[in-house]
Amino acid sequence: MERLVSKLTEKHVLFTASFAIRLALVVYGEFHDKTMIVKYTDIDYHVFTDAARFTTKGESPYNRSTYRYTPLLAWLLTPNIYIHMVFGKLVFILCDVLSGLLIYKILYLRGLGSETALRVCSLWLLNPLPMGVSSRGNAESILAALVLGTLLCIEGRRMTQAALLYGLSVHMKIYPITYALPIVLSLRTTHIRRDEKQNMWRSAIDFLGSFFNRELFHFASVAGGLFLALASLFYYMYGWTFLHETYLYHLTRRDIRHNFSPYFYMLYLTADSRWSHWLGLAAFLPQLILLLVTSWAFHHDLAFCCFLHTAIFVTFNKVCTSQSSFWRGCRDGKDKHSG
C-alpha cells in the first residue's frame, strides 16, 4: 500500500510540475513580449487570434492572410478575444501535458510497468522542446493529443472513440492521413491457412477479403463520416477558400526560407523555374515509397509504425520546420519501449 501511494505521488508530482513549468513559461512569455524586441510568442499565434477575431464578427477566418488551418481552430480560440489573449496558450499547454498522460497510458496498456512508463513519459513532459513550442502558442499539441488518443483507444479496442479522434485529427491537419494505411492493415482480419499448395490467386483473394470485417468497416465509416461532415459544413460556410487554405495549399507549398528540408536548396534554386511546381510534387515520391514499405513491414506494432511514419514524413518532407521536430519528438517519446 505504501509503495502504491509513493507511485501515485510521483505521478502527481511529475504532471503537476510539468504543467507548472509550462504555465510559468506562458507568464514569462507575456513579460518577454512587452520588454524585448524579439518576441517569445509564435507569429502563428497572432494569426490564430486574428482569425478568431474575424470569426467573432461573423466573417470568414480566411480574411486573415496566411491563416491556413481549419475554422474549428479559430472558433476554439474565440475566448482570446472575449476573455484574454492568453487563453489559447493555456489550451495548448494543457494538450501538451495531456499528451504526456496519453503516452503513459499507452505504455502501461502495452505491458510496461507503471514506474518505467512514468520515466519514459517524463522524457516528453520534461522536454524543453514541447514546453517551448506549446507555451509560445503553437497548436501542434492539439494534434499530438488527438493522434495519441487515437492510438490509446485502438490499443484498448474502443473503436468508436478511436475513429472519432482520428477523423478529427485529419480534419485539424491533413498530415495524420499518413497513419491510415498502418491502421487499416492492423485492423484487417488475418487468415491463417494450412494448405501449402494454395495458389497465388487464392492467396490474393484471401488478402483482399481480410479487409472486409466489421471492425475495420466501423472505424472507416465513423472516421470518414466525421471528416466529411466537418469538411462539408465548412465548405458550405466558407466555400473553396476553406478547401484550398486548409488542405490543398499544403500539397503545393514550397517554403524556401525557414526550412530545414533536404530539398530546401533545390527548391530555392528552382523557385523561378517553370519546372518548380513539378519538382515540388516529385518530392513526395520518396516519402510515399518509404511510407508504403514501413506500413507493410511494421503495421503489427501500430505505435512503432506511426513513429516510423512520422520520422519518414519529417525527414523527407519538402517543408521541415520546428513544428515538424515537435511531431517527431512526440512519437519518439511514446515509442521508446517499442524500439
C-alpha positions as CSV (number, residue, x, y, z in Angstrom):
1,M,0.0,0.0,0.0
2,E,2.8,2.4,0.9
3,R,4.5,1.7,-2.4
4,L,1.3,2.3,-4.3
5,V,0.9,5.7,-2.6
6,S,4.5,6.5,-3.4
7,K,4.0,5.8,-7.1
8,L,0.8,7.8,-7.2
9,T,2.6,10.7,-5.5
10,E,5.4,10.5,-8.1
11,K,2.9,10.6,-10.9
12,H,1.1,13.5,-9.4
13,V,4.3,15.5,-8.8
14,L,5.5,14.9,-12.4
15,F,2.3,16.0,-14.1
16,T,1.8,19.0,-11.7
17,A,5.4,20.1,-12.2
18,S,5.2,19.7,-15.9
19,F,2.1,21.9,-16.1
20,A,3.5,24.5,-13.7
21,I,6.7,24.9,-15.8
22,R,4.7,25.4,-18.9
23,L,2.4,27.9,-17.1
24,A,5.5,29.8,-15.9
25,L,6.8,29.9,-19.5
26,V,3.4,31.4,-20.6
27,V,3.7,34.0,-17.9
28,Y,7.3,34.7,-18.8
29,G,6.3,35.0,-22.5
30,E,3.9,37.8,-21.7
31,F,6.6,39.7,-19.9
32,H,9.2,38.9,-22.7
33,D,6.9,40.2,-25.4
34,K,6.3,43.5,-23.6
35,T,10.0,44.1,-22.9
36,M,12.0,42.5,-25.7
37,I,12.4,43.3,-29.4
38,V,12.4,39.6,-30.5
39,K,9.1,38.2,-29.3
40,Y,8.6,34.9,-27.4
41,T,5.1,34.3,-28.8
42,D,5.0,32.4,-32.1
43,I,3.8,34.6,-35.0
44,D,1.2,31.9,-35.9
45,Y,-0.5,32.6,-32.6
46,H,-1.3,36.1,-33.7
47,V,-2.6,34.6,-37.0
48,F,-4.9,32.3,-35.0
49,T,-6.1,35.2,-32.9
50,D,-6.7,37.5,-35.8
51,A,-8.7,34.7,-37.5
52,A,-10.7,34.2,-34.2
53,R,-11.4,38.0,-34.2
54,F,-12.9,37.8,-37.7
55,T,-15.0,34.8,-36.6
56,T,-16.4,36.8,-33.7
57,K,-17.6,39.4,-36.2
58,G,-19.4,36.8,-38.3
59,E,-16.8,36.9,-41.0
60,S,-14.5,34.3,-42.5
61,P,-11.3,33.4,-40.6
62,Y,-9.6,33.3,-44.0
63,N,-9.9,37.1,-44.2
64,R,-6.7,36.9,-42.2
65,S,-4.0,36.3,-44.8
66,T,-1.7,33.2,-44.1
67,Y,-4.4,31.6,-42.0
68,R,-4.3,28.0,-43.4
69,Y,-6.0,26.0,-40.8
70,T,-9.5,24.6,-40.1
71,P,-12.1,27.2,-39.0
72,L,-12.5,25.0,-36.0
73,L,-9.2,26.3,-34.5
74,A,-10.4,29.9,-34.9
75,W,-13.7,29.1,-33.2
76,L,-11.8,27.3,-30.4
77,L,-9.7,30.5,-29.8
78,T,-12.6,33.0,-29.7
79,P,-12.0,33.3,-25.9
80,N,-8.7,35.0,-27.0
81,I,-11.0,37.9,-28.0
82,Y,-13.7,37.7,-25.4
83,I,-11.7,36.8,-22.3
84,H,-7.9,37.2,-22.7
85,M,-5.2,36.8,-25.3
86,V,-3.5,34.0,-23.3
87,F,-6.4,31.6,-23.4
88,G,-5.2,29.7,-26.5
89,K,-1.8,29.2,-24.9
90,L,-3.4,27.6,-21.9
91,V,-5.3,25.2,-24.1
92,F,-2.1,24.3,-25.9
93,I,-0.1,23.6,-22.8
94,L,-3.0,21.6,-21.3
95,C,-3.0,19.4,-24.5
96,D,0.8,19.2,-24.2
97,V,0.5,17.7,-20.7
98,L,-2.4,15.6,-21.8
99,S,-0.1,14.1,-24.5
100,G,2.3,13.0,-21.7
101,L,-0.5,11.4,-19.8
102,L,-1.6,9.6,-23.0
103,I,1.9,8.4,-23.6
104,Y,1.9,6.9,-20.0
105,K,-1.4,5.2,-20.6
106,I,-0.4,3.7,-23.9
107,L,2.8,2.3,-22.5
108,Y,1.1,0.9,-19.4
109,L,-1.6,-0.7,-21.5
110,R,1.1,-2.3,-23.7
111,G,2.6,-4.1,-20.7
112,L,5.2,-1.6,-19.4
113,G,5.4,-1.3,-15.6
114,S,4.0,1.9,-14.1
115,E,7.4,3.2,-12.9
116,T,9.1,2.6,-16.2
117,A,6.2,4.1,-18.2
118,L,6.4,7.1,-15.9
119,R,10.1,7.5,-16.6
120,V,9.5,7.2,-20.4
121,C,6.7,9.8,-20.5
122,S,8.8,12.2,-18.4
123,L,11.1,12.4,-21.5
124,W,8.2,14.2,-23.1
125,L,6.8,16.1,-20.1
126,L,10.2,17.5,-19.1
127,N,11.5,18.0,-22.7
128,P,12.3,21.7,-23.3
129,L,11.2,21.4,-27.0
130,P,7.4,20.7,-26.5
131,M,7.5,23.0,-23.5
132,G,8.7,25.9,-25.6
133,V,6.6,25.1,-28.7
134,S,3.3,24.9,-26.8
135,S,3.9,27.8,-24.5
136,R,4.8,30.0,-27.4
137,G,1.3,29.5,-28.8
138,N,1.8,26.7,-31.4
139,A,-1.3,24.5,-31.9
140,E,0.6,21.3,-32.7
141,S,-0.1,19.9,-29.2
142,I,-3.8,19.6,-30.0
143,L,-3.0,17.4,-32.9
144,A,-0.5,15.4,-30.9
145,A,-3.1,14.7,-28.2
146,L,-5.7,13.7,-30.8
147,V,-3.3,11.2,-32.5
148,L,-2.1,9.7,-29.2
149,G,-5.7,9.4,-28.1
150,T,-6.5,7.5,-31.3
151,L,-3.6,5.1,-30.6
152,L,-4.7,4.6,-27.0
153,C,-8.3,3.8,-28.0
154,I,-7.2,1.4,-30.7
155,E,-4.9,-0.3,-28.2
156,G,-7.9,-0.6,-25.8
157,R,-10.2,-1.7,-28.7
158,R,-12.5,1.3,-28.2
159,M,-13.0,1.7,-31.9
160,T,-15.8,4.3,-32.0
161,Q,-13.7,6.7,-29.8
162,A,-10.6,6.0,-31.9
163,A,-12.4,6.7,-35.1
164,L,-13.8,10.0,-33.9
165,L,-10.4,11.2,-32.6
166,Y,-8.7,10.1,-35.9
167,G,-11.3,11.8,-38.1
168,L,-11.0,14.9,-36.1
169,S,-7.2,14.8,-36.2
170,V,-7.2,14.5,-40.0
171,H,-9.6,17.4,-40.2
172,M,-7.5,19.6,-38.0
173,K,-4.5,18.9,-40.2
174,I,-4.2,16.6,-43.2
175,Y,-0.9,15.1,-42.2
176,P,-2.3,12.3,-39.9
177,I,-3.8,10.8,-43.1
178,T,-0.4,9.0,-43.5
179,Y,-1.3,6.8,-40.5
180,A,-4.4,5.5,-42.3
181,L,-2.6,2.6,-44.1
182,P,-0.9,1.1,-41.0
183,I,-4.2,1.5,-39.1
184,V,-6.1,-0.3,-41.8
185,L,-3.5,-3.0,-42.0
186,S,-3.5,-3.5,-38.3
187,L,-7.3,-3.9,-38.2
188,R,-7.7,-6.3,-41.1
189,T,-8.6,-9.9,-40.4
190,T,-5.6,-12.3,-40.6
191,H,-6.5,-15.6,-42.3
192,I,-4.1,-18.4,-41.5
193,R,-4.4,-21.4,-43.9
194,R,-2.6,-24.7,-43.5
195,D,-2.8,-25.6,-47.2
196,E,0.7,-25.2,-48.5
197,K,-0.5,-25.8,-52.1
198,Q,-2.7,-22.7,-52.1
199,N,-2.2,-20.9,-55.4
200,M,-1.4,-17.3,-55.9
201,W,-4.9,-16.2,-56.9
202,R,-6.4,-17.8,-53.8
203,S,-3.9,-16.0,-51.6
204,A,-4.7,-12.7,-53.3
205,I,-8.4,-13.3,-52.7
206,D,-7.8,-14.1,-49.1
207,F,-5.7,-11.0,-48.7
208,L,-8.4,-8.7,-50.2
209,G,-11.0,-10.5,-48.1
210,S,-9.1,-9.7,-44.9
211,F,-10.1,-6.0,-45.3
212,F,-13.8,-6.8,-45.2
213,N,-14.5,-7.1,-41.5
214,R,-16.9,-5.3,-39.1
215,E,-14.2,-3.6,-37.0
216,L,-12.4,-2.0,-39.9
217,F,-15.7,-1.0,-41.6
218,H,-16.9,0.6,-38.4
219,F,-13.6,2.5,-38.0
220,A,-13.5,3.8,-41.6
221,S,-17.2,4.7,-41.5
222,V,-17.1,6.8,-38.3
223,A,-13.7,8.4,-39.0
224,G,-14.6,9.1,-42.7
225,G,-18.1,10.3,-41.8
226,L,-16.8,12.8,-39.2
227,F,-14.2,14.1,-41.6
228,L,-16.7,14.5,-44.4
229,A,-19.3,16.1,-42.2
230,L,-16.9,18.7,-40.9
231,A,-15.5,19.4,-44.4
232,S,-19.0,19.7,-45.8
233,L,-20.0,22.1,-43.1
234,F,-17.1,24.4,-43.5
235,Y,-17.2,24.2,-47.3
236,Y,-20.9,25.3,-47.0
237,M,-19.8,28.2,-44.8
238,Y,-16.6,29.3,-46.5
239,G,-16.5,27.7,-49.9
240,W,-13.5,26.9,-52.0
241,T,-11.3,29.0,-49.8
242,F,-11.7,26.6,-46.9
243,L,-10.6,23.6,-49.1
244,H,-7.6,25.4,-50.6
245,E,-6.2,27.0,-47.5
246,T,-6.8,24.1,-45.1
247,Y,-5.8,21.1,-47.4
248,L,-4.8,21.8,-51.0
249,Y,-2.3,24.5,-50.2
250,H,-0.1,22.1,-48.3
251,L,0.3,19.8,-51.4
252,T,1.9,22.6,-53.4
253,R,3.5,24.5,-50.6
254,R,7.2,25.5,-51.1
255,D,8.9,27.2,-48.2
256,I,12.3,28.5,-49.3
257,R,13.1,30.5,-46.1
258,H,12.7,28.9,-42.6
259,N,13.1,25.4,-44.0
260,F,15.4,22.6,-42.9
261,S,14.3,20.1,-45.6
262,P,16.9,18.2,-47.7
263,Y,15.0,19.6,-50.7
264,F,15.4,23.2,-49.5
265,Y,18.4,24.2,-51.7
266,M,16.9,22.6,-54.8
267,L,13.6,24.3,-54.3
268,Y,15.4,27.6,-53.6
269,L,17.5,27.4,-56.8
270,T,14.5,26.4,-58.9
271,A,11.9,28.8,-57.4
272,D,11.6,30.8,-60.6
273,S,11.8,27.8,-62.9
274,R,8.9,26.5,-64.9
275,W,9.7,23.1,-63.5
276,S,9.5,24.1,-59.9
277,H,5.8,23.0,-59.5
278,W,6.6,19.5,-60.8
279,L,9.7,19.2,-58.7
280,G,7.7,20.0,-55.6
281,L,5.2,17.2,-56.4
282,A,8.0,14.8,-57.2
283,A,9.5,15.4,-53.8
284,F,6.6,13.4,-52.4
285,L,7.7,10.2,-54.2
286,P,10.5,9.0,-51.8
287,Q,8.1,9.7,-48.9
288,L,5.4,7.7,-50.5
289,I,7.5,4.7,-51.2
290,L,9.0,4.6,-47.7
291,L,5.6,5.0,-46.1
292,L,4.2,2.1,-48.0
293,V,7.1,-0.2,-47.2
294,T,7.2,0.6,-43.5
295,S,3.4,0.3,-43.3
296,W,3.5,-3.3,-44.6
297,A,6.6,-4.3,-42.6
298,F,5.7,-2.8,-39.2
299,H,1.9,-2.5,-39.0
300,H,1.7,-5.3,-36.4
301,D,3.2,-2.8,-34.0
302,L,1.0,0.2,-34.7
303,A,2.6,2.7,-32.3
304,F,6.1,1.9,-33.6
305,C,4.9,2.1,-37.2
306,C,3.4,5.5,-36.6
307,F,6.7,6.6,-35.1
308,L,8.5,5.4,-38.3
309,H,5.8,7.2,-40.4
310,T,6.4,10.4,-38.6
311,A,10.2,10.2,-38.8
312,I,10.0,9.5,-42.6
313,F,7.4,12.2,-43.2
314,V,9.5,14.8,-41.3
315,T,12.9,13.7,-42.8
316,F,11.8,13.6,-46.4
317,N,9.2,16.4,-46.3
318,K,9.8,19.4,-48.6
319,V,8.9,21.7,-45.7
320,C,10.6,20.9,-42.4
321,T,10.1,23.5,-39.6
322,S,10.1,23.5,-35.7
323,Q,6.6,22.0,-35.7
324,S,7.9,19.0,-37.6
325,S,10.6,18.4,-34.9
326,F,7.8,18.6,-32.3
327,W,5.9,15.8,-34.1
328,R,9.0,13.6,-34.3
329,G,9.6,14.2,-30.6
330,C,6.1,13.2,-29.7
331,R,6.3,9.9,-31.5
332,D,9.9,9.3,-30.2
333,G,8.8,9.8,-26.5
334,K,5.9,7.4,-27.0
335,D,7.7,4.6,-28.6
336,K,10.9,4.2,-26.6
337,H,9.8,0.8,-25.3
338,S,8.8,-0.3,-28.8
339,G,12.2,0.4,-30.3
